[in-house]
Structures are given as C-alpha cells and as structure tokens.
Amino acid sequence: MRPKERSIIIGSILGDGALVETAAGGSYRLQIDHGSAQRAYLWWKYEQLQRWTLSPPRYQPSTHSWRFRTLSHPLFTELARRFYPNGRKRVPVDIAVDLNDPLAVAIWFMDDGCRYSQGSLVINTQCFSRTDQKILQRALRMRCGVTATLQRDRERYRLYIPVADAKRFTAYIESYVREELRYKIERSRRDSGPTLRRIAMAGARQYEPT
C-alpha cells in the first residue's frame, strides 16, 4: 500500500469510512459514503484508491449519498483487527503512529470536522468512547502540537480545538484541504457576530480538560 493511499484510508476510517466484512466472512474491505454535497470529495477519494476497487461510486437513493467499496484484502483485514477488535469501531492506542502524515489528519478533519465559532474548530468524534477520544487528544498533541478538549454534546463528547490551537491545526493541514471543503477551516464574517459569541461562552462551560 502506497503511503498516500494509507493516509487517505486511515483518515477515512476515523471519519466517514467503515471496514465491512464480506458476505463470505473472514475478510474485510473499506466502504466510504459521503452525502451528495460532498460528491466531488468522494470521487477524489475514489480516484486516489481506484486500483483497490472494481467499480466506481454509486448513488444511494435511500440516504441521498454516494458510496464506493474497495476489494477485500489482507491489509484491510489487518486494519479491521486494529480498529474493530470487538466488532465496534475503536481508536487503536497507537493511532499517533498512523497520523504521522498531515494528509491523514486532513482527511479525518474533512470528514468529521468543521468551524465552530470565532475561529475555533470541532471534530465530531461522538461515535467514539471518552477513552478513545483521549487517545485522539494525545495523538493531536503529539503530531500537531494541538491541545484539544472534550466538549459535551448531549450525552456524548466531541473534540474541541480552541482558537489559539485552531490556528496551529489549520496550518498543519491546510495544504491538503480540498478546495470545496475549505469552508471548514476558513472564518466567515458571521464568526465574530454576537450570537456566536454567546454560543462560545455557553460552550466554554462544557469543556473537559485533558
């Protein structure tokens, strides 16, 4: 597997991708889904991973999304053992090793991240346990020099990157962010408005230190 392919795969597994078992069982392949608004992004991923596939992306009417799958392969089966040790997606304790390339971090953020307010960022990691999210916190600190906190989102948590660290994080990934997804890292005039300031102040009370 080429380094660029692996980075895209790792970032996608942390984000909107999933490793799914074949019907015969015992082997795995990567499945990637994105909504229609991110069709161009999905096709770019497909083009980068095309040699691992047999067919192009297909539209899924029931979910208004686009999807493609790779071939099953021992490399994906090995990743499934690491990311799905008990059948549920988890974060490997050594994920920092996999995130040694800014592209992998950028893919993860393009999948699940967005601007929050006044230049801060969030990564929607609600599908992971708090233990797993703390592993991701440590990986971000090690690889990007970023201190993220856990922000409560109803009954779950997500990663919050405050303004000062968001600048450092953006500098780390921005050269890999696709043009159609740059809105996720670029501030708008509304970010400094009074409504978002109130949201930020309310949200600040929900942050849990590392």
C-alpha positions as CSV (number, residue, x, y, z in Angstrom):
1,M,0.0,0.0,0.0
2,R,1.4,3.4,-1.0
3,P,1.9,6.0,1.8
4,K,-0.7,8.4,0.3
5,E,-3.3,5.6,0.0
6,R,-2.7,4.6,3.6
7,S,-3.1,8.1,4.8
8,I,-6.4,8.5,3.0
9,I,-7.6,5.1,4.3
10,I,-6.6,5.9,7.9
11,G,-8.2,9.3,7.9
12,S,-11.4,7.8,6.3
13,I,-11.6,5.1,8.9
14,L,-11.5,7.7,11.7
15,G,-14.1,9.7,9.7
16,D,-16.9,8.5,7.4
17,G,-15.4,5.3,6.3
18,A,-16.0,1.8,7.6
19,L,-14.3,-1.5,7.3
20,V,-17.0,-4.1,6.4
21,E,-16.8,-7.8,6.4
22,T,-17.5,-9.7,3.2
23,A,-20.5,-11.9,2.8
24,A,-18.2,-15.0,2.9
25,G,-16.8,-13.8,6.2
26,G,-13.2,-13.6,7.4
27,S,-12.0,-10.8,5.2
28,Y,-12.7,-7.0,5.1
29,R,-12.9,-4.1,2.6
30,L,-13.2,-0.4,3.0
31,Q,-16.6,1.3,2.4
32,I,-16.8,5.1,2.0
33,D,-20.0,7.1,2.0
34,H,-20.5,10.8,1.6
35,G,-23.6,12.9,1.1
36,S,-24.4,14.4,-2.3
37,A,-23.0,17.8,-1.2
38,Q,-19.6,16.1,-0.9
39,R,-19.8,14.1,-4.1
40,A,-16.7,15.7,-5.6
41,Y,-14.7,14.8,-2.4
42,L,-15.9,11.2,-2.6
43,W,-14.9,10.9,-6.3
44,W,-11.5,12.3,-5.4
45,K,-11.1,9.6,-2.8
46,Y,-12.1,7.0,-5.3
47,E,-9.6,8.3,-7.9
48,Q,-6.8,8.0,-5.3
49,L,-7.8,4.5,-4.3
50,Q,-9.1,3.3,-7.7
51,R,-6.6,0.5,-8.0
52,W,-8.1,-1.1,-4.9
53,T,-11.6,-1.1,-6.4
54,L,-13.6,-2.8,-9.1
55,S,-16.4,-0.4,-9.7
56,P,-17.0,3.4,-9.5
57,P,-19.1,5.2,-6.8
58,R,-22.8,4.7,-6.9
59,Y,-25.6,6.9,-5.8
60,Q,-27.6,5.6,-2.8
61,P,-31.2,6.9,-3.2
62,S,-32.3,5.8,0.3
63,T,-29.7,8.0,2.0
64,H,-29.1,10.6,-0.7
65,S,-25.4,9.7,-0.6
66,W,-22.6,8.3,-2.8
67,R,-20.7,5.2,-2.0
68,F,-17.8,3.1,-3.2
69,R,-16.1,0.0,-1.8
70,T,-12.7,-1.5,-2.2
71,L,-11.7,-5.1,-2.8
72,S,-11.3,-7.3,0.2
73,H,-7.7,-7.6,1.1
74,P,-5.5,-8.9,4.0
75,L,-4.3,-5.3,4.6
76,F,-7.9,-4.2,5.2
77,T,-8.5,-7.3,7.4
78,E,-5.5,-6.3,9.5
79,L,-6.8,-2.8,9.9
80,A,-10.2,-4.2,10.9
81,R,-8.5,-6.2,13.7
82,R,-7.0,-2.9,15.0
83,F,-10.0,-0.6,14.5
84,Y,-12.8,-3.2,15.2
85,P,-11.3,-5.5,17.9
86,N,-14.8,-6.4,19.2
87,G,-16.9,-5.6,16.1
88,R,-17.3,-1.9,17.1
89,K,-15.1,0.9,15.8
90,R,-12.4,1.8,18.3
91,V,-9.3,4.0,18.3
92,P,-6.1,2.0,18.4
93,V,-3.8,3.1,21.3
94,D,-1.0,3.7,18.8
95,I,-3.1,5.8,16.4
96,A,-0.4,8.6,16.6
97,V,1.8,6.3,14.5
98,D,-0.9,6.2,11.8
99,L,-1.4,10.0,12.0
100,N,2.3,10.8,11.2
101,D,1.2,12.3,7.8
102,P,-0.7,15.6,7.7
103,L,-2.8,14.2,4.9
104,A,-4.3,11.5,7.2
105,V,-5.2,14.2,9.8
106,A,-6.7,16.4,7.0
107,I,-8.8,13.6,5.7
108,W,-10.2,12.9,9.2
109,F,-11.0,16.6,9.6
110,M,-12.6,17.0,6.2
111,D,-14.8,14.0,7.0
112,D,-15.8,15.0,10.5
113,G,-14.5,18.5,11.4
114,C,-15.9,22.0,11.0
115,R,-15.6,25.6,12.2
116,Y,-17.3,26.2,15.5
117,S,-17.2,29.9,16.4
118,Q,-14.7,32.8,16.4
119,G,-12.1,30.6,14.7
120,S,-12.4,27.6,16.9
121,L,-12.9,24.1,15.5
122,V,-14.7,20.9,16.4
123,I,-14.2,17.3,15.2
124,N,-17.3,15.2,15.6
125,T,-16.0,12.2,17.4
126,Q,-19.2,11.3,19.2
127,C,-19.1,7.7,17.8
128,F,-16.0,7.1,20.0
129,S,-15.9,6.4,23.7
130,R,-14.3,9.0,26.0
131,T,-11.3,6.7,26.4
132,D,-10.8,6.6,22.7
133,Q,-11.2,10.3,22.4
134,K,-8.5,10.8,25.0
135,I,-6.2,8.7,22.8
136,L,-7.1,11.1,19.9
137,Q,-6.3,14.1,22.1
138,R,-2.8,12.7,22.8
139,A,-2.3,12.0,19.1
140,L,-3.2,15.6,18.2
141,R,-0.8,16.9,20.8
142,M,2.0,14.7,19.6
143,R,1.5,15.2,15.8
144,C,0.1,18.7,15.5
145,G,1.1,20.4,18.8
146,V,-2.6,21.0,19.4
147,T,-4.4,20.8,22.8
148,A,-7.9,19.7,22.2
149,T,-10.6,19.3,24.9
150,L,-13.7,17.2,25.2
151,Q,-16.9,19.2,24.6
152,R,-20.2,17.7,25.8
153,D,-22.7,17.2,23.0
154,R,-25.9,15.9,24.7
155,E,-25.0,12.5,26.1
156,R,-21.7,12.2,24.2
157,Y,-18.5,14.2,23.7
158,R,-16.6,15.6,20.7
159,L,-13.2,17.2,20.3
160,Y,-13.0,21.0,20.6
161,I,-9.9,22.9,19.4
162,P,-9.8,26.4,20.8
163,V,-8.8,29.4,18.7
164,A,-5.1,29.6,19.5
165,D,-4.7,25.9,18.8
166,A,-7.0,26.0,15.8
167,K,-4.6,28.3,14.0
168,R,-1.8,25.8,14.5
169,F,-4.0,22.9,13.5
170,T,-5.1,24.7,10.3
171,A,-1.6,25.5,9.4
172,Y,-0.7,21.8,9.8
173,I,-3.5,20.5,7.4
174,E,-4.5,23.4,5.1
175,S,-2.3,22.5,2.1
176,Y,-4.2,19.2,2.0
177,V,-7.7,20.5,2.4
178,R,-9.7,20.2,-0.8
179,E,-11.0,23.5,-2.3
180,E,-14.6,22.5,-2.0
181,L,-14.1,21.9,1.8
182,R,-12.1,24.9,2.7
183,Y,-15.2,26.4,4.3
184,K,-14.5,24.1,7.1
185,I,-11.3,25.9,8.1
186,E,-11.9,29.5,6.8
187,R,-13.6,32.0,9.0
188,S,-16.6,33.9,7.8
189,R,-17.8,37.3,8.9
190,R,-20.5,35.7,10.9
191,D,-17.9,34.1,13.2
192,S,-17.5,37.4,15.1
193,G,-21.2,38.1,15.5
194,P,-22.9,38.4,18.9
195,T,-24.9,35.2,18.5
196,L,-21.9,33.0,18.0
197,R,-20.1,34.8,20.9
198,R,-22.9,33.8,23.2
199,I,-22.7,30.2,21.9
200,A,-18.9,30.2,22.5
201,M,-19.4,31.5,26.1
202,A,-22.1,28.9,26.8
203,G,-20.0,26.1,25.3
204,A,-16.9,27.1,27.2
205,R,-18.5,25.8,30.4
206,Q,-18.8,22.3,28.9
207,Y,-15.2,21.7,28.1
208,E,-13.4,18.9,30.0
209,P,-9.6,19.3,30.3
210,T,-7.3,16.5,29.1
